[in-house]
Amino acid sequence: MNELGYNADVIERQLAHVPSDKVRSAYNRAEHLAERRSMMQAWADYLDGLKADQDGKVESLRQRAIVN
């Protein structure tokens, strides 16, 4: 996702890498939510494409993002 230009903070948040400060962590649960949804939709679309691919050719996520 880094290669596709997604913000590193968005990626880290989606991976549940949270600050050690419990209070800050609790308040930031929905941080970057719209960007995270978009990123996860791109990932889901990529996986769907791999599943549907019948000729065995695997296209990289970056190639798929450029085409779409």
Secondary structure, 3 states (H helix, E strand, C coil): CCCCCCCHHHHHHHCCCCCCCHHHHHHCCCCCHHHHHHHHHHHHHHHHHHHHCCCCCCCCHHHHHHHC
